[in-house]
Amino acid sequence: MSTYDDNESKFIRKAKENPFVPVGMAGFFAIVGYRLLKLKNRGDTKMSVHLIHMRVAAQGFVVGAMTVGVLYSMYNEYIAKPREAQKAVQATEQHK
């Protein structure tokens, strides 16, 4: 059974691996909080319409953060790491 510290370190490790996950979560909660505060000043808008707009905005932010995170990880995997490997190979060839 895992302890609280194990779960916390797992979250921190995952956040370091995928930095856009906490950004997506923070954006989701920020949008939901903002829209809940705006709830009392919604005017003639029906409650269901207001909640649908809130859900769409929050989900859109999360999907955007996930997309940016995937692009970031693809950049690291296919562009940044091969460049580092190529530089390492060139450095070893120069030392020969």
Contacts in CASP RR format, 6 or more apart in sequence:
PFRMAT RR
TARGET T0000
AUTHOR 0000-0000-0000
METHOD contacts of the structure
MODEL  1
MSTYDDNESKFIRKAKENPFVPVGMAGFFAIVGYRLLKLKNRGDTKMSVH
LIHMRVAAQGFVVGAMTVGVLYSMYNEYIAKPREAQKAVQATEQHK
2 10 0 8 1.000
14 21 0 8 1.000
15 21 0 8 1.000
15 22 0 8 1.000
18 69 0 8 1.000
18 73 0 8 1.000
19 69 0 8 1.000
19 72 0 8 1.000
20 65 0 8 1.000
20 66 0 8 1.000
20 68 0 8 1.000
20 69 0 8 1.000
20 72 0 8 1.000
21 65 0 8 1.000
23 65 0 8 1.000
24 61 0 8 1.000
24 62 0 8 1.000
24 65 0 8 1.000
24 66 0 8 1.000
25 62 0 8 1.000
27 58 0 8 1.000
27 61 0 8 1.000
27 62 0 8 1.000
27 65 0 8 1.000
28 58 0 8 1.000
28 61 0 8 1.000
28 62 0 8 1.000
31 54 0 8 1.000
31 57 0 8 1.000
31 58 0 8 1.000
31 61 0 8 1.000
32 54 0 8 1.000
32 58 0 8 1.000
35 50 0 8 1.000
35 53 0 8 1.000
35 54 0 8 1.000
35 57 0 8 1.000
35 58 0 8 1.000
36 54 0 8 1.000
38 50 0 8 1.000
39 50 0 8 1.000
42 50 0 8 1.000
END
